[in-house]
């Protein structure tokens, strides 16, 4: 076999080896870049539960508006061409609550269902997981990296000098095939270490008939260890792990944002629940008031022509219609609050568009609860999530300030490299030559760089210090705001308690007033227009006082919940436990 044929055979083996490596490299690239499987979003599937629930809802048929006076009490007036007509249908007070399936739930069960199903809570719950991936991403900067490179180079170099053997103007042609593989890793100290193995095949042609390059073509193998290490700027674990620490703090901040959403949802449920308790009691008041007014109108209708004139009966008839419309509004209010609670629960078994009516199973607290301001203030400063978040932001600002301070230093990098070379007419012979470790190569050097004036680094440092002081002052501002929140919430508890006591006394007074009027009526007092108006007004005043008492009771219960909210203990107050890392909050 001739020399040229051996060269062609070696070249063919080399290209076959490179061709065999390409599918492996392609497989690695496809594995790294392949698309992840994501759930396909289907808007119709998301809408289906509410569409199906709405299709079963019993729609209420609206009656026509009256065009004339309709009354079951008023007789025709003398000489009246168009006397009052009798209602063709039963006067409406809206659909009764009993037409819907009723589910009574205690407050804590509603809260627990909301924590498990509420989409606001679920959406907020994704952010801690998202930020956790950013922490992994920052930490992965120090993972070792495997690399492999392959390169072909052709050089045509015309010689600018002549020799006895080559003559002048000879062309030097080199075909160089180079491959590298190895590991590279960033160090937490700021440096980078790289260990690589590289081989190259060089085929030199065109140096004249008397020139000798032996061997030709030749293989050169090298194993190289290289270190680059900053000595001033970007030196140290604290500087190079800053991004990781900030990412971890941001993850904790987002976790506290998740807790914030749960607390706000719980607070909204507390408010809606006690408003629903109030609305249901107001509905009972409206039903009793209408029933009492109907009895009064019936009595007046039966005594028409004795001591009752049309004036008294018209007064009673107008009051009946006003109180009937108030009952319509009271029933609608109960349904609105029930739907609001279903929206906050977002239980798949109780869609908002369904006909299930959620009513309270718990009665309100009507006992005095005593709080100590100093204890409540201490609890708030230990548990409010805003203070925990701000402490983490202050920590982030301190880390950024430390990095900015390091950036003021000039760049001074040490670069060192050590390697062993091998040379031969083939890869195997070059490898064995290299394993003798006779050809040692090494180098060491320093790289220095600093911007003239260093203005950018100084500006960054000033900004970092200002942001750090801003975060500290914001923490103090939040402490004052929390103190105001706690004091105001505690005062609201005391105010609503006193208000509830006063409203109840007022209801007792109006009840005594109405009882005295009914006693006068039972004693045979004439039902004059003034007396009838007094009785109807007393009924209305008693109902209004009962509604105000119901409002005060609901406000008192919500004031206690709001005090727990501003203390940051509302979840524990409702037996909702979050498994989260212990944070140092408020000097804990």
VEXRO-785624 format. One line per field, with one value per residue (C-alpha): residue number from 1; residue in three letters; x, z negated, y negated. Coordinates in Angstrom, 1 decimal. Each point is the difference from the previous one (the first is absolute). Example, Ala and Ser with C-alpha at 12.3 -4.5 7.8 and 13.67 -1.06 7.14 Angstrom:
// VEXRO-785624
k: 1, 2
r: ALA, SER
east: 12.3, 1.4
up: -7.8, 0.7
north: 4.5, -3.4
***
This chain:
// VEXRO-785624
k: 1, 2, 3, 4, 5, 6, 7, 8, 9, 10, 11, 12, 13, 14, 15, 16, 17, 18, 19, 20, 21, 22, 23, 24, 25, 26, 27, 28, 29, 30, 31, 32, 33, 34, 35, 36, 37, 38, 39, 40, 41, 42, 43, 44, 45, 46, 47, 48, 49, 50, 51, 52, 53, 54, 55, 56, 57, 58, 59, 60, 61, 62, 63, 64, 65, 66, 67, 68, 69, 70, 71, 72, 73, 74, 75, 76, 77, 78, 79, 80, 81, 82, 83, 84, 85, 86, 87, 88, 89, 90, 91, 92, 93, 94, 95, 96, 97, 98, 99, 100, 101, 102, 103, 104, 105, 106, 107, 108, 109, 110, 111, 112, 113, 114, 115, 116, 117, 118, 119, 120, 121, 122, 123, 124, 125, 126, 127, 128, 129, 130, 131, 132, 133, 134, 135, 136, 137, 138, 139, 140, 141, 142, 143, 144, 145, 146, 147, 148, 149, 150, 151, 152, 153, 154, 155, 156, 157, 158, 159, 160, 161, 162, 163, 164, 165, 166, 167, 168, 169, 170, 171, 172, 173, 174, 175, 176, 177, 178, 179, 180, 181, 182, 183, 184, 185, 186, 187, 188, 189, 190, 191, 192, 193, 194, 195, 196, 197, 198, 199, 200, 201, 202, 203, 204, 205, 206, 207, 208, 209, 210, 211, 212, 213, 214, 215, 216, 217, 218, 219, 220, 221, 222, 223, 224, 225, 226, 227, 228, 229, 230, 231, 232, 233, 234, 235, 236, 237, 238, 239, 240, 241, 242, 243, 244, 245, 246, 247, 248, 249, 250, 251, 252, 253, 254, 255, 256, 257, 258, 259, 260, 261, 262, 263, 264, 265, 266, 267, 268, 269, 270, 271, 272, 273, 274, 275, 276, 277, 278, 279, 280, 281, 282, 283, 284, 285, 286, 287, 288, 289, 290, 291, 292, 293, 294, 295, 296, 297, 298, 299, 300, 301, 302, 303, 304, 305, 306, 307, 308, 309, 310, 311, 312, 313, 314, 315, 316, 317, 318, 319, 320, 321, 322, 323, 324, 325, 326, 327, 328, 329, 330, 331, 332, 333, 334, 335, 336, 337, 338, 339, 340, 341, 342, 343, 344, 345, 346, 347, 348, 349, 350, 351, 352, 353, 354, 355, 356, 357, 358, 359, 360, 361, 362, 363, 364, 365, 366, 367, 368, 369, 370, 371, 372, 373, 374, 375, 376, 377, 378, 379, 380, 381, 382, 383, 384, 385, 386, 387, 388, 389, 390, 391, 392, 393, 394, 395, 396, 397, 398, 399, 400, 401, 402, 403, 404, 405, 406, 407, 408, 409, 410, 411, 412, 413, 414, 415, 416, 417, 418, 419, 420, 421, 422, 423, 424, 425, 426, 427, 428, 429, 430, 431, 432, 433, 434, 435, 436, 437, 438, 439, 440, 441, 442, 443, 444, 445, 446, 447, 448, 449, 450, 451, 452, 453, 454, 455, 456, 457, 458, 459, 460, 461, 462, 463, 464, 465, 466, 467, 468, 469, 470, 471, 472, 473, 474, 475, 476, 477, 478, 479, 480, 481, 482, 483, 484, 485, 486, 487, 488, 489, 490, 491, 492, 493, 494, 495, 496, 497, 498, 499, 500, 501, 502, 503, 504, 505, 506, 507, 508, 509, 510, 511, 512, 513, 514, 515, 516, 517, 518, 519, 520, 521, 522, 523, 524, 525, 526, 527, 528, 529, 530, 531, 532, 533, 534, 535, 536, 537, 538, 539, 540, 541, 542, 543, 544, 545, 546, 547, 548, 549, 550, 551, 552, 553, 554, 555, 556, 557, 558, 559, 560, 561, 562, 563, 564, 565, 566, 567, 568, 569, 570, 571, 572, 573, 574, 575, 576, 577, 578, 579, 580, 581, 582, 583, 584, 585, 586, 587, 588
r: UNK, UNK, UNK, UNK, UNK, UNK, UNK, UNK, UNK, UNK, UNK, UNK, UNK, UNK, UNK, UNK, UNK, UNK, UNK, UNK, UNK, UNK, UNK, UNK, UNK, UNK, UNK, UNK, UNK, UNK, UNK, UNK, UNK, UNK, UNK, UNK, UNK, UNK, UNK, UNK, UNK, UNK, UNK, UNK, UNK, UNK, UNK, UNK, UNK, UNK, UNK, UNK, UNK, UNK, UNK, UNK, UNK, UNK, UNK, UNK, UNK, UNK, UNK, UNK, UNK, UNK, UNK, UNK, UNK, UNK, UNK, UNK, UNK, UNK, UNK, UNK, UNK, UNK, UNK, UNK, UNK, UNK, UNK, UNK, UNK, UNK, UNK, UNK, UNK, UNK, UNK, UNK, UNK, UNK, UNK, UNK, UNK, UNK, UNK, UNK, UNK, UNK, UNK, UNK, UNK, UNK, UNK, UNK, UNK, UNK, UNK, UNK, UNK, UNK, UNK, UNK, UNK, UNK, UNK, UNK, UNK, UNK, UNK, UNK, UNK, UNK, UNK, UNK, UNK, UNK, UNK, UNK, UNK, UNK, UNK, UNK, UNK, UNK, UNK, UNK, UNK, UNK, UNK, UNK, UNK, UNK, UNK, UNK, UNK, UNK, UNK, UNK, UNK, UNK, UNK, UNK, UNK, UNK, UNK, UNK, UNK, UNK, UNK, UNK, UNK, UNK, UNK, UNK, UNK, UNK, UNK, UNK, UNK, UNK, UNK, UNK, UNK, UNK, UNK, UNK, UNK, UNK, UNK, UNK, UNK, UNK, UNK, UNK, UNK, UNK, UNK, UNK, UNK, UNK, UNK, UNK, UNK, UNK, UNK, UNK, UNK, UNK, UNK, UNK, UNK, UNK, UNK, UNK, UNK, UNK, UNK, UNK, UNK, UNK, UNK, UNK, UNK, UNK, UNK, UNK, UNK, UNK, UNK, UNK, UNK, UNK, UNK, UNK, UNK, UNK, UNK, UNK, UNK, UNK, UNK, UNK, UNK, UNK, UNK, UNK, UNK, UNK, UNK, UNK, UNK, UNK, UNK, UNK, UNK, UNK, UNK, UNK, UNK, UNK, UNK, UNK, UNK, UNK, UNK, UNK, UNK, UNK, UNK, UNK, UNK, UNK, UNK, UNK, UNK, UNK, UNK, UNK, UNK, UNK, UNK, UNK, UNK, UNK, UNK, UNK, UNK, UNK, UNK, UNK, UNK, UNK, UNK, UNK, UNK, UNK, UNK, UNK, UNK, UNK, UNK, UNK, UNK, UNK, UNK, UNK, UNK, UNK, UNK, UNK, UNK, UNK, UNK, UNK, UNK, UNK, UNK, UNK, UNK, UNK, UNK, UNK, UNK, UNK, UNK, UNK, UNK, UNK, UNK, UNK, UNK, UNK, UNK, UNK, UNK, UNK, UNK, UNK, UNK, UNK, UNK, UNK, UNK, UNK, UNK, UNK, UNK, UNK, UNK, UNK, UNK, UNK, UNK, UNK, UNK, UNK, UNK, UNK, UNK, UNK, UNK, UNK, UNK, UNK, UNK, UNK, UNK, UNK, UNK, UNK, UNK, UNK, UNK, UNK, UNK, UNK, UNK, UNK, UNK, UNK, UNK, UNK, UNK, UNK, UNK, UNK, UNK, UNK, UNK, UNK, UNK, UNK, UNK, UNK, UNK, UNK, UNK, UNK, UNK, UNK, UNK, UNK, UNK, UNK, UNK, UNK, UNK, UNK, UNK, UNK, UNK, UNK, UNK, UNK, UNK, UNK, UNK, UNK, UNK, UNK, UNK, UNK, UNK, UNK, UNK, UNK, UNK, UNK, UNK, UNK, UNK, UNK, UNK, UNK, UNK, UNK, UNK, UNK, UNK, UNK, UNK, UNK, UNK, UNK, UNK, UNK, UNK, UNK, UNK, UNK, UNK, UNK, UNK, UNK, UNK, UNK, UNK, UNK, UNK, UNK, UNK, UNK, UNK, UNK, UNK, UNK, UNK, UNK, UNK, UNK, UNK, UNK, UNK, UNK, UNK, UNK, UNK, UNK, UNK, UNK, UNK, UNK, UNK, UNK, UNK, UNK, UNK, UNK, UNK, UNK, UNK, UNK, UNK, UNK, UNK, UNK, UNK, UNK, UNK, UNK, UNK, UNK, UNK, UNK, UNK, UNK, UNK, UNK, UNK, UNK, UNK, UNK, UNK, UNK, UNK, UNK, UNK, UNK, UNK, UNK, UNK, UNK, UNK, UNK, UNK, UNK, UNK, UNK, UNK, UNK, UNK, UNK, UNK, UNK, UNK, UNK, UNK, UNK, UNK, UNK, UNK, UNK, UNK, UNK, UNK, UNK, UNK, UNK, UNK, UNK, UNK, UNK, UNK, UNK, UNK, UNK, UNK, UNK, UNK, UNK, UNK, UNK, UNK, UNK, UNK, UNK, UNK, UNK, UNK, UNK, UNK, UNK, UNK, UNK, UNK, UNK, UNK, UNK, UNK, UNK, UNK, UNK, UNK, UNK, UNK, UNK, UNK, UNK, UNK, UNK, UNK, UNK, UNK, UNK
east: 0.0, 1.4, 0.4, -2.9, -2.3, 0.8, -0.8, -3.3, -0.8, 0.7, -2.0, -2.9, 0.1, 0.1, -3.0, -1.9, 0.7, -1.2, -3.1, -0.7, 0.2, -2.5, -3.1, 1.0, 0.4, -3.3, -1.7, 1.4, -1.2, -3.4, -0.3, 1.0, -2.2, -3.1, -3.3, -1.5, -3.6, -2.3, -3.8, -2.1, -2.2, -3.6, -2.2, -3.2, 1.0, 0.7, -3.5, -1.9, -0.8, -1.6, -1.8, -1.5, -1.0, -1.6, -2.1, -1.7, -0.7, -3.7, -0.5, -2.4, -2.8, -0.3, -3.6, -1.3, 0.0, -3.5, -1.8, -2.7, -0.2, -0.4, -0.9, -1.6, -1.1, -1.3, -3.7, -1.3, -0.3, -3.4, -0.5, 3.3, 0.0, 3.0, 0.0, 3.1, 0.4, 0.8, 3.4, -0.3, 3.0, 1.4, 2.0, 3.6, 2.8, 2.5, 0.7, 0.1, 3.3, -1.6, -0.4, 3.8, 1.9, 1.5, 3.4, 1.0, 3.7, 2.1, 2.5, 3.1, -1.2, -0.5, 3.5, 1.5, -1.8, 1.2, 3.6, -0.2, -1.9, 0.2, 1.6, 1.5, 1.8, 1.0, 1.4, 2.0, 1.3, 1.8, 2.4, 2.1, 0.5, 1.0, 2.4, 1.4, 1.1, 1.8, 1.9, 1.0, 0.9, 2.3, 1.6, 0.5, 2.5, 2.6, -0.9, 2.8, -0.5, 1.1, 1.1, 1.1, 1.3, 1.1, 1.5, 1.6, 2.4, 1.9, 2.9, 1.7, 3.1, 2.3, 3.5, 1.6, 3.6, 2.0, 2.4, 2.4, -2.4, -3.4, 0.7, -2.0, -3.8, -0.9, -3.5, -0.4, -3.3, -1.3, -3.1, -0.7, -2.8, -0.4, -2.2, -0.4, -2.0, 0.1, -1.7, -0.3, -1.3, -0.6, 1.3, -1.8, 3.2, -0.6, 2.5, -0.4, 1.8, 0.1, 1.5, 0.0, 1.5, 0.7, 1.4, 0.9, 1.1, 2.1, 0.8, 2.7, 0.5, 2.0, 3.3, 2.1, 1.4, 3.0, -1.9, -0.5, -2.8, 0.0, -2.5, -2.3, -2.9, 0.5, -2.3, 0.3, -1.8, -0.2, -1.5, -0.4, -1.1, -0.8, -1.0, -1.2, -0.5, -0.9, 2.1, -1.9, -3.3, -2.4, 2.1, -1.6, -2.9, -2.3, 0.3, -0.5, -2.8, -1.9, -2.4, -0.8, -0.7, -2.2, -1.9, -0.7, -1.2, -2.2, -1.5, -0.7, -1.6, -2.3, -0.9, -1.1, -2.0, -1.7, -0.8, -1.2, -2.5, -1.3, -0.4, -1.8, -2.3, -0.7, -0.7, -2.5, -1.7, -0.3, -1.6, -2.4, -1.0, -0.9, -1.8, -1.9, -0.9, -1.2, -1.9, -1.8, -1.0, -1.1, -2.1, -1.8, -0.6, -1.4, -2.3, -1.3, -0.5, -2.0, -2.1, -0.7, -1.0, -2.3, -1.7, -0.4, -1.5, -2.3, -1.3, -0.5, -1.8, -2.4, -0.8, -0.6, -3.0, 0.1, 2.9, 2.2, -0.1, 1.6, 2.9, 1.2, -0.5, 2.0, 2.8, 0.1, -0.2, 3.0, 2.0, -0.7, 1.3, 3.1, 0.8, -0.7, 2.7, 2.4, -0.5, 0.9, 3.2, 0.8, -0.4, 2.2, 2.7, 0.1, 0.4, 2.7, 2.1, -0.5, 1.4, 2.9, 0.9, -0.3, 2.4, 2.5, -0.3, 0.0, -1.0, -0.6, -3.1, -1.5, 0.7, -1.0, -2.6, -1.7, -3.2, 1.5, -0.6, 2.8, -1.2, 1.9, 0.0, 1.8, -1.6, 1.9, 2.0, -1.9, 2.4, 2.6, 3.5, 2.8, 3.3, 3.1, 1.6, 3.6, -0.5, -1.8, 2.7, 2.7, -1.9, -0.4, 3.7, 0.9, -2.4, -0.8, 1.3, 0.9, 2.8, 1.4, 0.0, 1.6, 2.8, 0.7, 0.1, 2.4, 2.2, -0.1, 1.0, 2.9, 1.2, -0.3, 1.9, 2.8, 0.2, 0.1, 2.8, 2.0, -0.6, 2.0, 3.2, 2.0, 0.0, 3.1, -0.2, 2.5, 0.2, 1.9, 0.2, 1.9, 0.0, 1.8, 0.5, 0.5, 1.0, -0.2, -0.9, -3.4, -2.4, 1.2, 3.7, -0.6, -2.0, 2.7, 2.6, -2.1, -0.3, 3.7, -0.6, 3.3, -1.4, -1.2, -1.5, -1.1, -0.8, -1.0, -1.0, -1.9, -2.7, -0.7, -2.8, -1.7, -2.3, 1.5, -2.1, -1.9, -3.2, -2.4, 1.1, -0.3, -3.5, -1.1, 1.4, -1.8, -3.2, 0.4, 0.5, -3.0, -2.1, 1.2, -0.9, -3.3, -0.9, 0.9, -2.2, -2.8, 0.2, -0.4, -2.9, -1.7, 0.5, -1.8, -2.8, -0.4, -0.2, -2.7, -1.9, 0.1, -1.1, -2.8, -1.2, 0.0, -2.0, -2.4, -0.6, -0.8, -2.1, -2.1, -0.6, -1.3, -2.0, -1.5, -1.0, -1.6, -1.8, -1.5, -1.2, -1.6, -1.8, -1.3, -1.3, -1.7, -1.5, -1.4, -1.4, -1.8, -1.3, -1.4, -1.8, -1.4, -1.2, -1.8, -1.6, -1.1, -1.5, -2.4, 1.7, -1.4, 2.1, 0.4, 2.4, 2.4, -0.1, 0.3, 3.0, 1.6, -0.5, 1.4, 2.9, 0.8, 0.1, 2.4, 2.2, 0.1, 1.0, 2.7, 1.4, 0.1, 1.9, 2.4, 0.6, 0.6, 2.5, 1.8, 0.2, 1.5, 2.4, 1.2, 0.7, 1.8, 1.9, 1.5, 0.9, 1.6, 2.0, 1.4, 0.7, 2.0, 1.9, 0.9, -1.7, -3.2, 1.0, 0.8, -3.2, -1.9, 2.1, 1.8, 3.6, 2.7, 3.0, 2.7, 3.6, 0.4, 0.7, 1.7, -2.7, -0.2, 3.1, -0.9
up: 0.0, 1.0, -2.3, 1.8, -0.4, -3.7, -0.4, 1.8, -2.1, -3.2, 1.2, 0.8, -3.5, -1.6, 1.9, -0.8, -3.7, 0.3, 1.9, -2.8, -2.6, 1.6, -0.7, -3.7, -0.1, 1.8, -2.6, -2.9, 1.6, 0.6, -3.5, -1.4, 2.3, 0.3, -0.9, -3.3, -0.2, -1.0, -0.7, 2.9, -1.1, 0.9, -0.8, 0.6, -2.7, -2.5, 0.8, -0.1, -3.8, -0.1, 3.4, -1.3, -3.4, 1.7, 2.2, -3.2, -1.6, -0.5, 1.7, -1.7, 2.1, -0.4, -0.5, 2.1, -1.5, -1.4, 2.0, -2.7, -3.8, -1.1, -3.6, -1.9, -2.7, 1.6, 1.0, 2.9, -0.7, 0.3, 3.6, 1.1, 3.6, -0.3, -3.4, -1.2, 1.6, -1.7, 0.8, 2.6, -1.5, -3.5, -0.7, 0.5, -2.6, 2.2, 0.1, -3.5, -1.2, -0.4, 3.8, 0.1, -1.5, -3.2, -1.5, -3.4, -0.5, -3.0, 0.5, -0.4, 2.5, 2.6, -0.7, 0.3, 3.3, 1.3, -1.0, 2.0, 3.0, 0.3, 3.3, -1.3, -2.6, 2.6, 2.4, -2.8, -1.0, 3.3, -0.6, -2.8, 2.3, 2.9, -2.2, -1.2, 3.5, 0.1, -3.1, 1.7, 3.1, -2.0, -1.8, 3.3, 1.0, -2.0, 1.6, 2.1, 3.7, 2.5, 3.4, 3.3, 3.0, 3.5, 2.6, 3.4, 1.2, 3.3, 0.2, 3.3, -1.0, 2.7, -1.3, 0.0, 0.1, 1.9, -0.9, 1.9, -0.3, 0.5, 2.4, -0.3, 0.1, -1.0, -1.3, -3.5, -0.2, -3.3, -0.6, -3.8, -1.7, -3.7, -2.7, -3.6, -2.9, -3.7, -3.1, -1.0, -3.3, -1.6, -3.5, -2.9, -0.6, 3.3, 2.1, 2.7, 0.3, 3.3, 0.7, 3.7, 2.3, 3.5, 3.1, 3.4, 3.3, 2.3, 3.6, 1.5, 3.7, 2.5, -1.6, 2.8, 1.0, -2.3, -3.1, -2.9, -2.6, -2.0, -0.6, 2.6, -0.5, -3.8, -3.1, -3.0, -3.3, -3.1, -3.4, -1.5, -3.5, 0.0, -2.9, 0.2, -3.4, -0.8, -2.9, -0.6, 1.8, 0.0, -2.5, -2.9, -0.7, -1.3, 3.2, 2.4, -2.0, -0.3, 2.8, -1.7, -3.3, 1.6, 1.9, -3.3, -1.7, 3.0, -0.3, -3.7, 0.9, 2.6, -2.7, -2.2, 2.9, 0.2, -3.7, 0.6, 2.6, -2.4, -2.8, 2.3, 1.3, -3.6, -1.0, 2.9, -1.0, -3.6, 1.2, 2.5, -2.6, -2.7, 2.5, 1.1, -3.7, -0.1, 3.3, -1.2, -3.2, 1.9, 2.2, -3.1, -1.2, 3.4, 0.0, -3.5, 0.8, 3.1, -1.9, -2.8, 2.6, 1.7, -3.3, -0.6, 3.4, -0.4, -3.4, 1.6, 3.0, -2.4, -1.9, 3.1, -0.5, -3.8, -1.3, 3.1, 3.1, 3.4, -1.2, -2.6, 2.5, 2.6, -2.5, -0.8, 3.7, 0.9, -2.9, 1.1, 3.5, -1.3, -2.3, 2.6, 2.3, -3.0, -0.3, 3.7, -0.6, -3.2, 1.9, 2.8, -2.5, -1.5, 3.5, 1.0, -3.1, 0.5, 3.6, -1.3, -2.5, 2.7, 2.1, -2.8, -0.7, 3.7, -1.0, 3.1, -1.6, -0.5, 3.1, -0.1, 2.7, -1.8, -2.0, -3.3, -2.7, -2.6, -3.4, -3.3, -2.5, -2.7, -2.2, -0.7, -3.1, -2.4, -3.0, -0.9, 1.0, -1.9, 1.7, -1.3, 2.3, -0.9, 0.6, 3.3, 1.1, -0.8, 1.9, 3.0, 0.1, -0.2, 2.6, 2.7, 3.3, 1.2, -2.6, 1.0, 3.6, -0.7, -2.1, 3.0, 2.3, -2.4, 0.1, 3.8, 0.0, -2.4, 2.4, 3.0, -1.9, -0.9, 3.7, 1.1, -2.5, 1.5, 3.5, -1.0, 0.0, 3.2, 1.9, -0.8, 1.2, -0.3, 3.1, -0.3, 2.3, -0.1, 2.6, 1.5, 3.8, 2.1, 3.7, 2.5, 3.4, -1.3, -2.9, -1.9, 0.3, -1.0, -3.0, -1.2, 0.5, -2.1, -2.8, -0.5, -1.5, 1.4, 1.9, -2.8, 0.9, -2.5, -0.1, -2.7, 0.3, -1.4, 1.7, -1.3, 1.0, -1.5, 1.7, -0.2, -2.5, -0.9, 0.1, 0.8, -3.0, -2.3, 1.3, -0.6, -3.5, -0.8, 1.3, -2.0, -3.2, 0.6, 0.8, -3.2, -2.1, 1.8, -0.9, -3.7, -0.1, 1.7, -2.8, -2.6, 1.9, 0.1, -3.8, -0.6, 2.5, -1.8, -3.3, 1.4, 1.5, -3.3, -2.1, 2.4, 0.3, -3.8, -0.4, 2.6, -2.1, -3.0, 2.1, 1.6, -3.4, -1.5, 3.2, -0.2, -3.7, 0.9, 3.1, -2.2, -2.6, 2.8, 1.3, -3.5, -0.1, 3.3, -0.9, -3.2, 2.0, 2.4, -2.8, -1.7, 3.2, 0.5, -3.6, 0.7, 3.1, -2.0, -2.5, 2.6, 1.0, 3.2, 3.2, 1.1, 2.9, -2.5, -2.1, 3.0, 1.3, -3.4, -0.1, 3.5, -0.8, -3.2, 1.9, 2.5, -2.8, -1.8, 3.3, 0.7, -3.5, 0.4, 3.3, -1.6, -2.8, 2.5, 1.8, -3.3, -0.8, 3.4, -0.3, -3.4, 1.2, 3.1, -2.2, -2.0, 3.3, 1.3, -3.2, 0.6, 3.6, -0.9, -2.6, 2.7, -1.9, 1.9, 1.5, -3.4, -1.4, 2.6, -0.4, 3.4, -0.4, 2.7, 0.1, 0.7, -1.0, -3.2, 0.8, -2.3, -0.3, -2.3, -2.1, -0.4
north: 0.0, -3.4, -3.0, -1.8, 3.0, 0.2, -3.7, 0.5, 2.9, -1.9, -3.0, 2.3, 1.6, -3.4, -1.2, 3.2, -0.6, -3.5, 1.2, 2.5, -2.7, -2.3, 2.1, 0.2, -3.8, -0.5, 2.3, -2.0, -3.3, 1.4, 1.3, -3.4, -2.0, 2.3, -1.6, 0.8, 1.3, -2.8, 0.4, -1.2, -2.9, 0.5, -3.1, 2.0, 2.6, -2.9, -1.4, 3.3, 0.2, -3.4, 0.5, 3.3, -1.4, -3.1, 2.3, 1.5, -3.4, -0.8, -3.4, -2.4, -1.3, -3.8, -1.1, -3.0, -3.5, -1.1, -2.7, -0.7, 0.2, 3.6, 0.8, 2.8, -2.4, -3.2, 0.0, -2.1, -3.7, -1.6, -1.2, 1.4, 1.1, 2.2, 1.7, 1.7, 3.4, 3.2, 1.4, 2.7, 1.8, 0.2, -3.1, 0.9, -0.2, 1.8, 3.7, 1.5, 1.4, 3.5, 0.4, 0.6, 2.9, -1.4, 1.0, -1.3, -0.2, -1.0, -2.8, 2.1, 2.6, -2.8, -1.3, 3.4, 0.6, -3.3, 0.7, 3.3, -1.3, -3.8, -0.9, -3.3, 2.1, 2.6, -2.6, -1.6, 3.4, 0.4, -2.9, 1.6, 3.1, -2.4, -1.8, 3.3, 0.8, -3.4, 1.0, 3.3, -2.0, -2.2, 2.9, 1.9, -2.6, 2.0, 3.4, 1.5, -0.2, 2.6, -1.3, 1.5, -1.9, 1.1, -2.3, 0.3, -2.7, -0.4, -2.4, -1.1, -2.0, -1.3, -0.2, -3.5, 1.3, 2.5, 2.7, 2.2, 3.0, -1.8, -2.8, -3.2, -0.4, 3.5, 0.7, 1.5, 1.9, 1.5, 1.9, 0.1, 1.9, -0.7, 1.5, -1.0, 1.5, -0.7, -1.4, -3.7, -1.3, -3.4, -0.2, -1.7, -2.0, -1.7, 2.0, 2.6, 3.3, 2.0, 3.4, 0.9, 2.6, -1.1, 1.6, -1.3, 1.5, -2.1, 0.8, -2.4, -0.1, -2.2, -0.7, 1.3, 3.3, -0.1, -1.2, 2.5, -0.1, 3.2, 1.3, -1.5, 0.0, -0.1, 0.2, -2.2, 0.8, -2.2, 0.3, -3.5, -1.2, -3.7, -2.3, -3.6, -1.6, -3.7, -1.4, -3.3, -0.7, 3.0, 1.9, 1.9, 2.3, -2.8, -1.9, 2.9, 1.5, -3.3, 0.9, 3.3, -1.6, -2.7, 2.6, 2.0, -3.2, -0.8, 3.5, -0.6, -3.3, 1.7, 2.6, -2.8, -1.5, 3.4, -0.2, -3.6, 1.2, 2.8, -2.6, -2.4, 2.7, 1.1, -3.6, -0.4, 3.2, -1.2, -3.3, 1.7, 2.7, -2.5, -2.2, 3.1, 0.6, -3.6, 0.3, 3.1, -1.6, -3.1, 2.2, 1.4, -3.6, -0.9, 3.0, -0.7, -3.7, 0.9, 2.5, -2.6, -2.6, 2.5, 0.8, -3.8, -0.5, 3.0, -1.5, -3.3, 1.5, 1.9, -3.2, -2.1, -2.1, 0.2, -2.0, 0.4, -2.1, 0.4, -2.2, 2.6, 2.8, -1.8, -0.6, 3.7, 1.0, -2.3, 1.4, 3.6, -0.7, -1.8, 2.9, 2.6, -1.7, -0.1, 3.8, 0.4, -1.9, 2.0, 3.4, -1.3, -1.0, 3.5, 1.5, -2.5, 0.8, 3.7, -0.3, -2.1, 2.7, 2.7, -2.1, -0.2, 3.7, 1.0, 3.5, 2.1, 1.5, -3.5, -2.1, -3.7, 0.4, 3.0, -0.2, 1.1, -2.6, -0.1, -1.2, -0.4, 2.8, -2.0, -2.6, -3.2, -0.6, -2.3, 0.1, -2.5, 0.9, -1.9, -0.9, -1.5, -2.6, 0.8, 3.8, -0.6, -2.4, 2.5, 2.8, -2.3, -0.9, 3.7, 1.3, -2.6, 1.3, -3.5, -0.3, 3.4, -1.0, -3.3, 1.6, 2.2, -3.1, -1.6, 3.1, -0.1, -3.7, 0.8, 2.8, -2.4, -2.6, 2.4, 1.0, -3.6, -0.7, 2.8, -1.4, -3.1, 2.1, 0.3, 3.3, 2.0, 3.6, 2.8, 2.3, 3.3, 3.0, 3.3, 2.7, 3.0, 0.5, 3.0, 0.3, 2.9, 1.1, 1.3, -0.6, 3.0, -0.7, -3.7, 1.3, 2.3, -2.8, -2.2, 2.5, -0.2, -3.4, -1.3, -3.0, -2.3, -3.4, -2.6, -3.7, -2.5, -3.6, -2.9, -2.1, -3.5, -2.4, -3.1, -2.6, -3.5, -1.8, 3.1, -2.0, 2.8, 2.1, -3.1, -0.8, 3.6, -0.1, -3.2, 1.4, 3.2, -1.9, -2.2, 3.0, 1.7, -3.1, -0.3, 3.6, -0.7, -3.1, 1.9, 2.6, -2.8, -1.4, 3.4, 0.4, -3.2, 1.0, 3.3, -1.8, -2.2, 3.0, 1.9, -2.9, -0.9, 3.6, 0.4, -3.3, 1.3, 3.1, -2.1, -2.4, 2.7, 1.7, -3.3, -0.6, 3.4, -0.6, -3.4, 1.4, 2.8, -2.5, -2.0, 3.0, 0.8, -3.6, 0.1, 3.4, -1.5, -2.9, 2.3, 2.2, -3.1, -1.1, 3.5, 0.0, -3.3, 1.6, 3.0, -2.4, -1.3, -3.2, -1.5, 0.9, -3.6, -0.8, -1.4, 3.2, 2.3, -2.0, 0.2, 3.8, 0.4, -2.3, 1.9, 3.3, -1.5, -1.4, 3.3, 1.7, -2.6, 0.3, 3.8, -0.4, -2.4, 2.5, 2.7, -2.2, -0.8, 3.8, 0.7, -2.9, 1.2, 3.5, -1.3, -2.5, 2.9, 1.7, -3.2, -0.3, 3.5, -1.0, -3.1, 2.1, 2.5, 2.8, 0.4, 3.4, 1.5, -1.6, 2.1, 3.2, -0.5, 1.1, -0.8, 2.1, -2.5, -0.6, -2.0, -3.6, -2.4, -2.7, -2.9, 0.9, 3.7
***
